């Protein structure tokens, strides 16, 4: 926790300095939240950060500070159920907006470790679900990177075909055949993964469970029986929102698709 305190102090100093030079209402709200955190008014700080989120203000710094606020409250006598899940959602949102943020990654790891520790202390099994194979493979690189790979594959394919069509020497024809084969393979593989990545991006949105457990429901809203497998998603787990109906949300959790109460999850904001 000393490392987390150091991160908090560094961010408060940096954002406090930046806040004095900005005049926008959202920046002022962010500055008030940071100041509240600095003097230990955690509930006030959280209210400020949540107000920013309600206004639609999206920035990785705001998400990170919101996570710090929930972490501070989770470790105080005023802790509320779901605080660590909301902190995990905030830090995951920071990484969603700024993937190279090492401090947010470290903070998220600390929060998920703390959730696991508390569940173990309570004797509750921590269930981890890996993403589906298709989503995991498509997520190895960004959609843009897969698209670049497909474009390079197309270029190699065209070059190889040109060598085959206009070359006369045997080694030129062989080089053309090899180049065309590599290009075709790259085009098919990267093109398929770029398409899959785009489909996942358009059809789902990442979210995090912000309650102790999100009970799995069927289409009628009836809880899934324990005998059918894991019947709840643990706090802090990442799911993918597939759709909403009334007060319920259809989510993908690993290879499982089910419904949960919408209030049990928090979707990650995107620009």
Residue pairs with C-beta under 8 A, 6 or more apart in sequence:
1 75
3 106
3 110
4 71
4 107
4 110
7 68
7 103
7 106
7 107
8 37
8 68
8 72
11 34
11 61
11 64
11 65
11 68
11 103
12 34
12 37
12 38
15 30
15 31
15 34
15 61
15 65
16 31
16 34
16 35
16 38
18 27
19 27
19 28
19 30
19 31
19 34
20 31
22 28
22 31
26 52
26 55
26 57
29 48
29 51
29 52
29 55
29 57
30 48
30 49
30 52
30 57
30 59
30 61
30 62
30 65
32 48
33 44
33 45
33 46
33 48
33 49
33 52
33 65
33 66
33 69
34 45
34 65
36 42
36 44
36 45
36 48
37 45
37 65
37 68
37 69
37 72
42 69
42 72
42 73
42 76
42 78
43 73
43 78
45 65
45 69
45 72
46 66
46 69
46 70
46 73
49 62
49 65
49 66
49 69
50 66
52 62
52 66
53 62
53 66
53 269
58 97
58 269
58 270
58 271
59 97
60 93
60 94
60 97
60 98
60 101
60 104
63 90
63 91
63 93
63 94
63 97
63 269
64 90
64 91
64 94
64 101
64 103
64 104
64 107
66 86
66 90
67 86
67 87
67 88
67 89
67 90
67 91
67 94
67 104
67 107
67 111
68 87
68 107
70 83
70 84
70 86
70 87
70 90
71 83
71 84
71 87
71 107
71 111
73 79
73 80
73 83
74 83
74 84
74 87
74 114
81 211
81 212
82 210
82 211
82 212
82 235
84 111
84 114
84 115
84 118
84 235
84 236
85 115
85 208
85 209
85 210
85 211
85 212
85 235
85 236
85 266
86 210
86 266
87 107
87 111
88 108
88 111
88 112
88 115
88 208
88 210
88 235
88 236
89 207
89 208
89 210
89 266
89 268
91 104
91 105
91 107
91 108
91 111
92 108
92 206
92 208
92 238
92 268
93 268
93 269
94 101
94 104
95 101
95 104
95 105
95 108
96 206
96 268
96 269
96 270
97 269
97 270
97 271
98 104
111 236
112 236
115 126
115 234
115 235
115 236
116 126
119 125
119 126
119 234
119 235
120 126
124 234
126 234
127 230
127 233
127 234
127 237
128 237
129 230
129 233
129 237
129 253
129 254
129 255
129 256
130 136
130 254
131 139
131 254
132 252
132 254
132 255
134 196
135 200
135 240
135 252
137 193
137 196
138 146
138 193
138 196
138 197
138 200
139 197
139 200
141 149
141 193
141 197
142 197
143 194
143 197
143 198
143 201
146 190
146 191
146 193
146 194
146 197
147 190
147 194
148 190
149 186
149 189
149 190
149 193
149 194
150 186
150 187
150 190
150 191
150 194
152 183
152 186
152 190
153 182
153 183
153 184
153 185
153 186
153 187
153 188
153 189
153 190
153 191
154 183
154 187
155 183
156 179
156 180
156 182
156 183
156 186
156 187
157 179
157 180
157 183
157 184
157 187
158 183
159 176
159 179
159 180
159 183
160 175
160 176
160 177
160 178
160 179
160 180
160 181
160 182
160 183
161 176
161 180
162 176
163 172
163 173
163 175
163 176
163 179
163 180
164 173
164 176
164 177
164 180
165 176
167 173
167 175
167 176
200 240
203 242
204 240
204 241
204 242
204 252
205 240
205 241
205 267
205 268
205 270
206 238
206 239
206 240
206 241
206 267
206 268
207 238
207 239
207 240
207 241
207 249
207 251
207 265
207 266
207 267
207 268
208 236
208 237
208 238
208 239
208 265
208 266
208 268
209 233
209 234
209 235
209 236
209 237
209 239
209 260
209 264
209 265
210 235
210 264
210 265
210 266
211 235
211 263
211 264
212 234
212 235
213 232
213 233
213 234
213 235
214 232
214 233
214 237
214 239
214 260
214 261
214 264
214 265
215 223
215 224
215 231
215 232
215 260
215 261
215 264
216 223
216 224
216 230
216 231
216 232
216 233
216 256
216 258
216 259
216 260
217 223
217 224
217 248
217 258
217 259
217 260
217 261
218 224
218 258
218 259
219 259
221 248
221 259
223 231
224 231
224 258
225 231
229 256
230 256
233 239
233 251
233 253
233 260
237 253
239 251
239 252
239 253
239 260
239 265
240 251
240 252
240 253
241 249
241 250
241 251
241 265
241 267
242 249
242 250
242 251
242 252
242 257
243 249
243 250
244 250
244 262
245 259
247 261
247 262
247 263
248 259
248 260
248 261
248 262
249 259
249 260
249 261
249 262
249 265
250 257
250 258
250 259
251 257
251 258
251 259
251 260
251 265
